[in-house]
Amino acid sequence: MTTRLDLLLAGRLSSVALTEELLTEVERTAGLGAFITIADRAPDLAHAADHSERTGPLHGLPVVVKDNIHVAGMPSTAGTPGLSEFVPSTDAVVVARLRAAGAFVLGKTNMHELALGATSANAAFGPVHNPADPTRFAGGSSGGTAAAIAAGAAVAGLGTDTGGSVRVPSALTGIAGLRPTTGRYPGSGVTPVSTTRDTVGPMAATVSGLIALDTVLAADLSSTEPPEPSALTLGVPDSYFTSPLAPETEVVWEHCLEVLRRAGVTLVPVHVEGFETIERDIGFPITFYEMARSLPDYLAKTGIGLAELASRIASPDVRSIVGSIVDGAVTTEVYERALLLREQRLIGGYRRIFATSAVDALVFPTTPLPAGRLDRDTTEVLLDGRRLPTFETYIRNTGPGSIAGLPGVTVPVPTAGLPVGLALDGPWGDDRRLLGIASLVERLLSPA
């Protein structure tokens, strides 16, 4: 599928025409709550791009940026009232790289408050609605970027991913999203959650858009050529990532496996053990301990203290999390044990899987179920006949790879119902190869 982003980069669509289309869609879809701020200068920057020499591979591209990533001269709220007046004077390094490649910022997007949730049901700036069904949430925490792209009000953008915050909303809205290997992109100029887990990630309608942004963000020109199906081996987890699933997700998942099998891809069962308590034992202790230290240091540059920020948090779920962080709920002993378990149990487990099964990547549903309803599912959601915590349920499949620092991508799967994403996790540093695999999978799953 040729997208508007592809047309712009190929010189077949002007920046002015694309920007005008996007701003029209921004206005038309305002009820989705995807944006917090629109850049006033976007039309002028598009005009300048069309009347200047090509400055880089993204020349004239309007991008949207999650509102916890600094853009010079624009508010960086991180979706929370306490930072609503914070205006950085410099760009985050990732934004600076996009600008140097010729892109410019169309707007800053809504998100789960402080990036601490999987729904983007933001009580301060309003919830982000899912373009596929506005009664449902867009996922989080990068829900605004996902919704803007899915609704046609953006063609590409940036999110951040700590436990699934790029891939979850991408899957729930029907677009593509990449979590790069941790450390692949520079992380300065971003409101922190976890130094171990945080990364910026690109989001676009298709994998080709992810490749274009990754090339610039990572300064990596290496090949993303898709492999031949017969040369591809994917590992299919036998339990944790694939059960239980919502009935509609199960149908799509089985369909994906059948399409890949018929195309000649080798599917190998992979045994996954002990992942059920990964977040409780490793993920959350690391995240909360690190946020208790990194957030105050970050806030020192904004003029607001942690106590004041916490007192102004609007979303009850986020208020509870930050309250426990302020109280120092995770001790140094618990944190150090979590880091040890991460190395031995999680990273060691992934190393064994990739070494012994000889798979190119793992494949699984990005989320166990499609997007839930905003009026009933933001705290708990029904899965397999049980009401389960929404946050933990939606990051169930994306969390382990995030904690381990693996690259992971979600590919949209065409469906007649709500969007469902197919996830691929690859070995550390294999980002470009993983993007090539994702390109192939996307093509195989697309209607002829």
Secondary structure, DSSP 4 states (H G I P E B T S, - for coil): ---HHHHHHTTSS-HHHHHHHHHHHHHHTGGG--EEEE-TTHHHHHHHHHTS---STTTT-EEEEETTB--TTS---TTSGGGTT---SS--HHHHHHHHTT-EEEEEE--SGGG--SS-EETTTEEPEETTEEEEE--SSSHHHHHHHHTTS-SEEEEEESSSTTHHHHHHHT-EEEEPPTTSS---SB--S-TTT-EEEEEESSHHHHHHHHHHHTT-----PPPPGGG-EEEEESSTTTSS--HHHHHHHHHHHHHHHHHT-EEEEE---S-TTHIIIIIHHHHHHHHHHHHHHHHTTTT--HHHHHHT---HHHHHHHHHHHTT-S-HHHHHHHHHHIIIIIIHHHHHHHHHH--SEEEEESSSS-PPBTTT-SSEEEETTEEEEHHHHHTTTTHHHHHHT--EEEEEE--SSS-EEEEEE--TT-HHHHHHHHHHHHHHHS--
